[in-house]
Amino acid sequence: MTKGKVVQIGIFFSLIGLLSYELAPHIGIDTFTASTISSCILILIVITWVTSYVSRVVSGKMTFMEQRKRYRKEYEKIVNDKLENKFNALSREEQEKLMEDLEKNP
């Protein structure tokens, strides 16, 4: 989720809270009860958000971590393809010599 999307969601919930608070007296709910209900809803939203954030941190499924895993996977694929092409471009003797050197020095 991008920063812009988070701001949009925050503005959306704020407007819903403001509208519900302003419209409550028109449907017969007094101001004190409307403010209490709005506060409870806000607290539940914050608790839900914090809980989801903590669970994503613990499970390692944060946006940055996911991007890093995808980048690393693509990077390794590109590097492996390049190394394979260079290895295949070597002569048979050079390939055998390289394999022997790798076996001696792991």
N, CA, C and O atoms as a GROMACS GRO file, in nm:
protein
  424
    1MET      N    1   0.085  -0.117   0.000
    1MET     CA    2   0.000   0.000   0.000
    1MET      C    3   0.090   0.124   0.000
    1MET      O    4   0.185   0.133   0.078
    2THR      N    5   0.058   0.216  -0.086
    2THR     CA    6   0.140   0.336  -0.098
    2THR      C    7   0.101   0.440   0.007
    2THR      O    8  -0.004   0.430   0.070
    3LYS      N    9   0.189   0.539   0.024
    3LYS     CA   10   0.161   0.645   0.122
    3LYS      C   11   0.038   0.723   0.081
    3LYS      O   12  -0.042   0.761   0.167
    4GLY      N   13   0.021   0.747  -0.048
    4GLY     CA   14  -0.095   0.820  -0.097
    4GLY      C   15  -0.225   0.747  -0.066
    4GLY      O   16  -0.324   0.809  -0.028
    5LYS      N   17  -0.223   0.615  -0.081
    5LYS     CA   18  -0.341   0.534  -0.052
    5LYS      C   19  -0.375   0.540   0.097
    5LYS      O   20  -0.492   0.545   0.134
    6VAL      N   21  -0.273   0.538   0.183
    6VAL     CA   22  -0.295   0.546   0.327
    6VAL      C   23  -0.359   0.681   0.362
    6VAL      O   24  -0.450   0.687   0.444
    7VAL      N   25  -0.309   0.789   0.300
    7VAL     CA   26  -0.366   0.922   0.326
    7VAL      C   27  -0.511   0.926   0.278
    7VAL      O   28  -0.597   0.981   0.348
    8GLN      N   29  -0.539   0.870   0.162
    8GLN     CA   30  -0.677   0.868   0.111
    8GLN      C   31  -0.770   0.791   0.205
    8GLN      O   32  -0.881   0.836   0.231
    9ILE      N   33  -0.725   0.678   0.254
    9ILE     CA   34  -0.807   0.598   0.346
    9ILE      C   35  -0.829   0.676   0.476
    9ILE      O   36  -0.940   0.676   0.529
   10GLY      N   37  -0.725   0.742   0.526
   10GLY     CA   38  -0.739   0.822   0.647
   10GLY      C   39  -0.839   0.935   0.630
   10GLY      O   40  -0.921   0.959   0.719
   11ILE      N   41  -0.832   1.004   0.518
   11ILE     CA   42  -0.928   1.112   0.490
   11ILE      C   43  -1.069   1.056   0.478
   11ILE      O   44  -1.164   1.115   0.528
   12PHE      N   45  -1.082   0.942   0.411
   12PHE     CA   46  -1.213   0.878   0.395
   12PHE      C   47  -1.277   0.846   0.531
   12PHE      O   48  -1.393   0.879   0.553
   13PHE      N   49  -1.201   0.783   0.620
   13PHE     CA   50  -1.255   0.748   0.751
   13PHE      C   51  -1.284   0.873   0.834
   13PHE      O   52  -1.381   0.876   0.910
   14SER      N   53  -1.201   0.976   0.820
   14SER     CA   54  -1.227   1.100   0.892
   14SER      C   55  -1.356   1.163   0.845
   14SER      O   56  -1.435   1.211   0.927
   15LEU      N   57  -1.378   1.164   0.716
   15LEU     CA   58  -1.503   1.221   0.663
   15LEU      C   59  -1.625   1.141   0.706
   15LEU      O   60  -1.730   1.199   0.737
   16ILE      N   61  -1.612   1.009   0.709
   16ILE     CA   62  -1.723   0.926   0.756
   16ILE      C   63  -1.754   0.958   0.902
   16ILE      O   64  -1.870   0.970   0.940
   17GLY      N   65  -1.650   0.970   0.983
   17GLY     CA   66  -1.671   1.004   1.124
   17GLY      C   67  -1.734   1.141   1.141
   17GLY      O   68  -1.825   1.158   1.222
   18LEU      N   69  -1.687   1.238   1.063
   18LEU     CA   70  -1.744   1.373   1.070
   18LEU      C   71  -1.890   1.374   1.026
   18LEU      O   72  -1.974   1.436   1.090
   19LEU      N   73  -1.918   1.306   0.916
   19LEU     CA   74  -2.057   1.301   0.867
   19LEU      C   75  -2.149   1.231   0.966
   19LEU      O   76  -2.261   1.277   0.991
   20SER      N   77  -2.102   1.120   1.023
   20SER     CA   78  -2.187   1.050   1.120
   20SER      C   79  -2.210   1.135   1.244
   20SER      O   80  -2.320   1.133   1.300
   21TYR      N   81  -2.111   1.210   1.286
   21TYR     CA   82  -2.125   1.296   1.402
   21TYR      C   83  -2.223   1.411   1.373
   21TYR      O   84  -2.304   1.448   1.458
   22GLU      N   85  -2.213   1.466   1.252
   22GLU     CA   86  -2.300   1.578   1.214
   22GLU      C   87  -2.443   1.533   1.187
   22GLU      O   88  -2.537   1.608   1.214
   23LEU      N   89  -2.461   1.414   1.134
   23LEU     CA   90  -2.595   1.365   1.100
   23LEU      C   91  -2.667   1.298   1.217
   23LEU      O   92  -2.789   1.280   1.211
   24ALA      N   93  -2.594   1.262   1.322
   24ALA     CA   94  -2.653   1.192   1.436
   24ALA      C   95  -2.769   1.269   1.499
   24ALA      O   96  -2.872   1.208   1.527
   25PRO      N   97  -2.758   1.400   1.525
   25PRO     CA   98  -2.871   1.472   1.586
   25PRO      C   99  -2.997   1.472   1.498
   25PRO      O  100  -3.108   1.481   1.549
   26HIS      N  101  -2.979   1.462   1.367
   26HIS     CA  102  -3.094   1.461   1.276
   26HIS      C  103  -3.172   1.330   1.281
   26HIS      O  104  -3.289   1.326   1.243
   27ILE      N  105  -3.108   1.223   1.328
   27ILE     CA  106  -3.178   1.095   1.338
   27ILE      C  107  -3.216   1.061   1.482
   27ILE      O  108  -3.259   0.949   1.510
   28GLY      N  109  -3.198   1.156   1.572
   28GLY     CA  110  -3.244   1.138   1.709
   28GLY      C  111  -3.139   1.095   1.809
   28GLY      O  112  -3.174   1.058   1.921
   29ILE      N  113  -3.012   1.096   1.775
   29ILE     CA  114  -2.905   1.059   1.868
   29ILE      C  115  -2.844   1.188   1.923
   29ILE      O  116  -2.811   1.279   1.847
   30ASP      N  117  -2.831   1.195   2.056
   30ASP     CA  118  -2.774   1.318   2.113
   30ASP      C  119  -2.625   1.327   2.085
   30ASP      O  120  -2.562   1.228   2.048
   31THR      N  121  -2.568   1.446   2.103
   31THR     CA  122  -2.429   1.474   2.068
   31THR      C  123  -2.331   1.388   2.148
   31THR      O  124  -2.233   1.338   2.094
   32PHE      N  125  -2.358   1.371   2.278
   32PHE     CA  126  -2.269   1.292   2.362
   32PHE      C  127  -2.262   1.147   2.314
   32PHE      O  128  -2.152   1.091   2.305
   33THR      N  129  -2.375   1.087   2.284
   33THR     CA  130  -2.378   0.948   2.236
   33THR      C  131  -2.308   0.937   2.101
   33THR      O  132  -2.236   0.841   2.076
   34ALA      N  133  -2.331   1.035   2.014
   34ALA     CA  134  -2.267   1.034   1.882
   34ALA      C  135  -2.115   1.044   1.894
   34ALA      O  136  -2.042   0.975   1.823
   35SER      N  137  -2.069   1.130   1.985
   35SER     CA  138  -1.923   1.141   2.002
   35SER      C  139  -1.865   1.014   2.063
   35SER      O  140  -1.753   0.975   2.028
   36THR      N  141  -1.939   0.950   2.152
   36THR     CA  142  -1.893   0.824   2.212
   36THR      C  143  -1.885   0.714   2.106
   36THR      O  144  -1.787   0.639   2.101
   37ILE      N  145  -1.987   0.705   2.024
   37ILE     CA  146  -1.987   0.604   1.917
   37ILE      C  147  -1.873   0.629   1.819
   37ILE      O  148  -1.804   0.536   1.780
   38SER      N  149  -1.854   0.756   1.780
   38SER     CA  150  -1.746   0.790   1.687
   38SER      C  151  -1.609   0.756   1.747
   38SER      O  152  -1.522   0.705   1.677
   39SER      N  153  -1.592   0.785   1.875
   39SER     CA  154  -1.465   0.754   1.942
   39SER      C  155  -1.441   0.604   1.947
   39SER      O  156  -1.329   0.559   1.924
   40CYS      N  157  -1.543   0.528   1.977
   40CYS     CA  158  -1.529   0.381   1.982
   40CYS      C  159  -1.491   0.324   1.845
   40CYS      O  160  -1.406   0.236   1.835
   41ILE      N  161  -1.555   0.375   1.742
   41ILE     CA  162  -1.524   0.328   1.606
   41ILE      C  163  -1.380   0.363   1.570
   41ILE      O  164  -1.309   0.281   1.512
   42LEU      N  165  -1.336   0.485   1.604
   42LEU     CA  166  -1.199   0.525   1.576
   42LEU      C  167  -1.100   0.437   1.651
   42LEU      O  168  -0.998   0.395   1.594
   43ILE      N  169  -1.128   0.408   1.776
   43ILE     CA  170  -1.039   0.323   1.856
   43ILE      C  171  -1.032   0.182   1.795
   43ILE      O  172  -0.923   0.124   1.787
   44LEU      N  173  -1.144   0.127   1.752
   44LEU     CA  174  -1.144  -0.005   1.689
   44LEU      C  175  -1.064  -0.004   1.559
   44LEU      O  176  -0.991  -0.099   1.531
   45ILE      N  177  -1.076   0.102   1.481
   45ILE     CA  178  -0.999   0.112   1.356
   45ILE      C  179  -0.850   0.116   1.386
   45ILE      O  180  -0.772   0.048   1.320
   46VAL      N  181  -0.810   0.196   1.484
   46VAL     CA  182  -0.668   0.207   1.519
   46VAL      C  183  -0.614   0.074   1.572
   46VAL      O  184  -0.505   0.032   1.535
   47ILE      N  185  -0.691   0.007   1.658
   47ILE     CA  186  -0.648  -0.122   1.712
   47ILE      C  187  -0.635  -0.225   1.600
   47ILE      O  188  -0.539  -0.303   1.598
   48THR      N  189  -0.730  -0.226   1.507
   48THR     CA  190  -0.724  -0.319   1.393
   48THR      C  191  -0.601  -0.290   1.308
   48THR      O  192  -0.532  -0.383   1.266
   49TRP      N  193  -0.574  -0.164   1.281
   49TRP     CA  194  -0.459  -0.128   1.198
   49TRP      C  195  -0.329  -0.169   1.266
   49TRP      O  196  -0.241  -0.226   1.201
   50VAL      N  197  -0.316  -0.139   1.395
   50VAL     CA  198  -0.192  -0.174   1.467
   50VAL      C  199  -0.174  -0.325   1.471
   50VAL      O  200  -0.063  -0.374   1.452
   51THR      N  201  -0.281  -0.399   1.494
   51THR     CA  202  -0.273  -0.545   1.498
   51THR      C  203  -0.230  -0.601   1.362
   51THR      O  204  -0.147  -0.691   1.355
   52SER      N  205  -0.288  -0.547   1.254
   52SER     CA  206  -0.249  -0.595   1.121
   52SER      C  207  -0.103  -0.561   1.091
   52SER      O  208  -0.033  -0.640   1.029
   53TYR      N  209  -0.058  -0.445   1.135
   53TYR     CA  210   0.082  -0.405   1.113
   53TYR      C  211   0.176  -0.498   1.188
   53TYR      O  212   0.275  -0.545   1.132
   54VAL      N  213   0.146  -0.524   1.314
   54VAL     CA  214   0.231  -0.612   1.394
   54VAL      C  215   0.234  -0.753   1.334
   54VAL      O  216   0.340  -0.816   1.331
   55SER      N  217   0.120  -0.802   1.287
   55SER     CA  218   0.118  -0.936   1.228
   55SER      C  219   0.200  -0.940   1.099
   55SER      O  220   0.264  -1.041   1.071
   56ARG      N  221   0.197  -0.831   1.020
   56ARG     CA  222   0.279  -0.829   0.898
   56ARG      C  223   0.427  -0.821   0.931
   56ARG      O  224   0.510  -0.879   0.860
   57VAL      N  225   0.462  -0.751   1.038
   57VAL     CA  226   0.603  -0.744   1.080
   57VAL      C  227   0.651  -0.880   1.124
   57VAL      O  228   0.759  -0.925   1.084
   58VAL      N  229   0.572  -0.948   1.207
   58VAL     CA  230   0.612  -1.079   1.260
   58VAL      C  231   0.622  -1.182   1.148
   58VAL      O  232   0.714  -1.264   1.148
   59SER      N  233   0.529  -1.179   1.052
   59SER     CA  234   0.531  -1.278   0.945
   59SER      C  235   0.628  -1.241   0.832
   59SER      O  236   0.654  -1.323   0.745
   60GLY      N  237   0.682  -1.118   0.833
   60GLY     CA  238   0.775  -1.076   0.729
   60GLY      C  239   0.709  -1.042   0.597
   60GLY      O  240   0.774  -1.045   0.493
   61LYS      N  241   0.582  -1.011   0.599
   61LYS     CA  242   0.509  -0.980   0.476
   61LYS      C  243   0.486  -0.830   0.461
   61LYS      O  244   0.380  -0.786   0.416
   62MET      N  245   0.585  -0.753   0.497
   62MET     CA  246   0.576  -0.608   0.480
   62MET      C  247   0.608  -0.574   0.334
   62MET      O  248   0.674  -0.651   0.265
   63THR      N  249   0.560  -0.462   0.289
   63THR     CA  250   0.575  -0.423   0.149
   63THR      C  251   0.722  -0.421   0.107
   63THR      O  252   0.756  -0.475   0.001
   64PHE      N  253   0.809  -0.360   0.187
   64PHE     CA  254   0.951  -0.352   0.152
   64PHE      C  255   1.012  -0.491   0.141
   64PHE      O  256   1.089  -0.518   0.049
   65MET      N  257   0.978  -0.579   0.234
   65MET     CA  258   1.035  -0.714   0.233
   65MET      C  259   0.990  -0.790   0.108
   65MET      O  260   1.070  -0.861   0.046
   66GLU      N  261   0.864  -0.775   0.072
   66GLU     CA  262   0.813  -0.841  -0.049
   66GLU      C  263   0.883  -0.788  -0.173
   66GLU      O  264   0.920  -0.865  -0.261
   67GLN      N  265   0.901  -0.656  -0.182
   67GLN     CA  266   0.970  -0.597  -0.296
   67GLN      C  267   1.114  -0.646  -0.301
   67GLN      O  268   1.165  -0.676  -0.409
   68ARG      N  269   1.178  -0.654  -0.188
   68ARG     CA  270   1.318  -0.700  -0.182
   68ARG      C  271   1.331  -0.844  -0.227
   68ARG      O  272   1.425  -0.879  -0.299
   69LYS      N  273   1.236  -0.930  -0.186
   69LYS     CA  274   1.239  -1.070  -0.227
   69LYS      C  275   1.222  -1.082  -0.378
   69LYS      O  276   1.292  -1.160  -0.443
   70ARG      N  277   1.126  -1.006  -0.434
   70ARG     CA  278   1.105  -1.011  -0.580
   70ARG      C  279   1.228  -0.960  -0.654
   70ARG      O  280   1.270  -1.019  -0.754
   71TYR      N  281   1.288  -0.850  -0.605
   71TYR     CA  282   1.407  -0.796  -0.669
   71TYR      C  283   1.522  -0.897  -0.663
   71TYR      O  284   1.590  -0.920  -0.763
   72ARG      N  285   1.542  -0.956  -0.548
   72ARG     CA  286   1.651  -1.052  -0.531
   72ARG      C  287   1.634  -1.172  -0.623
   72ARG      O  288   1.731  -1.221  -0.680
   73LYS      N  289   1.511  -1.220  -0.636
   73LYS     CA  290   1.482  -1.334  -0.723
   73LYS      C  291   1.514  -1.300  -0.868
   73LYS      O  292   1.578  -1.379  -0.938
   74GLU      N  293   1.471  -1.183  -0.915
   74GLU     CA  294   1.499  -1.140  -1.053
   74GLU      C  295   1.649  -1.118  -1.073
   74GLU      O  296   1.704  -1.156  -1.177
   75TYR      N  297   1.715  -1.057  -0.975
   75TYR     CA  298   1.858  -1.032  -0.984
   75TYR      C  299   1.936  -1.162  -0.996
   75TYR      O  300   2.025  -1.174  -1.080
   76GLU      N  301   1.903  -1.260  -0.912
   76GLU     CA  302   1.972  -1.389  -0.916
   76GLU      C  303   1.949  -1.459  -1.050
   76GLU      O  304   2.040  -1.523  -1.103
   77LYS      N  305   1.830  -1.448  -1.105
   77LYS     CA  306   1.800  -1.510  -1.234
   77LYS      C  307   1.886  -1.448  -1.344
   77LYS      O  308   1.943  -1.520  -1.426
   78ILE      N  309   1.896  -1.316  -1.345
   78ILE     CA  310   1.977  -1.247  -1.447
   78ILE      C  311   2.124  -1.284  -1.434
   78ILE      O  312   2.191  -1.314  -1.533
   79VAL      N  313   2.175  -1.283  -1.310
   79VAL     CA  314   2.316  -1.316  -1.287
   79VAL      C  315   2.343  -1.460  -1.326
   79VAL      O  316   2.445  -1.488  -1.391
   80ASN      N  317   2.256  -1.552  -1.289
   80ASN     CA  318   2.275  -1.693  -1.323
   80ASN      C  319   2.273  -1.714  -1.475
   80ASN      O  320   2.352  -1.793  -1.527
   81ASP      N  321   2.184  -1.645  -1.545
   81ASP     CA  322   2.179  -1.656  -1.691
   81ASP      C  323   2.308  -1.605  -1.754
   81ASP      O  324   2.361  -1.666  -1.847
   82LYS      N  325   2.359  -1.493  -1.704
   82LYS     CA  326   2.484  -1.437  -1.758
   82LYS      C  327   2.601  -1.531  -1.732
   82LYS      O  328   2.684  -1.554  -1.820
   83LEU      N  329   2.608  -1.585  -1.610
   83LEU     CA  330   2.716  -1.678  -1.578
   83LEU      C  331   2.709  -1.804  -1.663
   83LEU      O  332   2.811  -1.856  -1.709
   84GLU      N  333   2.588  -1.853  -1.683
   84GLU     CA  334   2.571  -1.973  -1.766
   84GLU      C  335   2.614  -1.946  -1.910
   84GLU      O  336   2.679  -2.030  -1.973
   85ASN      N  337   2.578  -1.830  -1.963
   85ASN     CA  338   2.619  -1.795  -2.100
   85ASN      C  339   2.771  -1.784  -2.112
   85ASN      O  340   2.829  -1.830  -2.210
   86LYS      N  341   2.835  -1.721  -2.012
   86LYS     CA  342   2.982  -1.710  -2.014
   86LYS      C  343   3.047  -1.847  -2.004
   86LYS      O  344   3.145  -1.875  -2.073
   87PHE      N  345   2.990  -1.933  -1.917
   87PHE     CA  346   3.045  -2.067  -1.902
   87PHE      C  347   3.032  -2.146  -2.031
   87PHE      O  348   3.125  -2.216  -2.072
   88ASN      N  349   2.917  -2.135  -2.097
   88ASN     CA  350   2.896  -2.207  -2.223
   88ASN      C  351   2.982  -2.153  -2.336
   88ASN      O  352   3.010  -2.225  -2.432
   89ALA      N  353   3.025  -2.027  -2.326
   89ALA     CA  354   3.111  -1.968  -2.428
   89ALA      C  355   3.256  -2.015  -2.415
   89ALA      O  356   3.335  -1.999  -2.509
   90LEU      N  357   3.292  -2.071  -2.301
   90LEU     CA  358   3.428  -2.120  -2.281
   90LEU      C  359   3.449  -2.250  -2.359
   90LEU      O  360   3.355  -2.323  -2.390
   91SER      N  361   3.576  -2.274  -2.390
   91SER     CA  362   3.608  -2.401  -2.456
   91SER      C  363   3.594  -2.515  -2.355
   91SER      O  364   3.586  -2.492  -2.234
   92ARG      N  365   3.591  -2.637  -2.406
   92ARG     CA  366   3.573  -2.755  -2.320
   92ARG      C  367   3.686  -2.764  -2.217
   92ARG      O  368   3.660  -2.797  -2.101
   93GLU      N  369   3.809  -2.736  -2.258
   93GLU     CA  370   3.923  -2.743  -2.166
   93GLU      C  371   3.911  -2.637  -2.056
   93GLU      O  372   3.939  -2.664  -1.939
   94GLU      N  373   3.870  -2.515  -2.095
   94GLU     CA  374   3.855  -2.408  -1.996
   94GLU      C  375   3.744  -2.440  -1.897
   94GLU      O  376   3.755  -2.410  -1.778
   95GLN      N  377   3.636  -2.502  -1.946
   95GLN     CA  378   3.527  -2.541  -1.856
   95GLN      C  379   3.575  -2.645  -1.756
   95GLN      O  380   3.544  -2.636  -1.637
   96GLU      N  381   3.650  -2.743  -1.803
   96GLU     CA  382   3.701  -2.848  -1.714
   96GLU      C  383   3.798  -2.791  -1.612
   96GLU      O  384   3.794  -2.828  -1.494
   97LYS      N  385   3.885  -2.699  -1.657
   97LYS     CA  386   3.981  -2.636  -1.565
   97LYS      C  387   3.907  -2.554  -1.459
   97LYS      O  388   3.942  -2.559  -1.341
   98LEU      N  389   3.807  -2.480  -1.500
   98LEU     CA  390   3.728  -2.401  -1.406
   98LEU      C  391   3.657  -2.491  -1.305
   98LEU      O  392   3.655  -2.460  -1.186
   99MET      N  393   3.600  -2.601  -1.350
   99MET     CA  394   3.533  -2.695  -1.260
   99MET      C  395   3.631  -2.755  -1.159
   99MET      O  396   3.598  -2.773  -1.042
  100GLU      N  397   3.752  -2.786  -1.205
  100GLU     CA  398   3.854  -2.841  -1.114
  100GLU      C  399   3.893  -2.737  -1.010
  100GLU      O  400   3.907  -2.769  -0.892
  101ASP      N  401   3.909  -2.611  -1.053
  101ASP     CA  402   3.944  -2.505  -0.959
  101ASP      C  403   3.833  -2.484  -0.856
  101ASP      O  404   3.861  -2.459  -0.738
  102LEU      N  405   3.710  -2.494  -0.899
  102LEU     CA  406   3.597  -2.477  -0.806
  102LEU      C  407   3.590  -2.592  -0.706
  102LEU      O  408   3.555  -2.570  -0.590
  103GLU      N  409   3.624  -2.711  -0.750
  103GLU     CA  410   3.622  -2.825  -0.659
  103GLU      C  411   3.733  -2.814  -0.556
  103GLU      O  412   3.715  -2.856  -0.442
  104LYS      N  413   3.847  -2.759  -0.595
  104LYS     CA  414   3.960  -2.742  -0.502
  104LYS      C  415   3.933  -2.630  -0.402
  104LYS      O  416   3.969  -2.642  -0.284
  105ASN      N  417   3.871  -2.523  -0.447
  105ASN     CA  418   3.845  -2.406  -0.362
  105ASN      C  419   3.695  -2.378  -0.354
  105ASN      O  420   3.643  -2.294  -0.428
  106PRO      N  421   3.627  -2.446  -0.264
  106PRO     CA  422   3.479  -2.426  -0.257
  106PRO      C  423   3.438  -2.293  -0.201
  106PRO      O  424   3.319  -2.265  -0.190
   0.00000   0.00000   0.00000
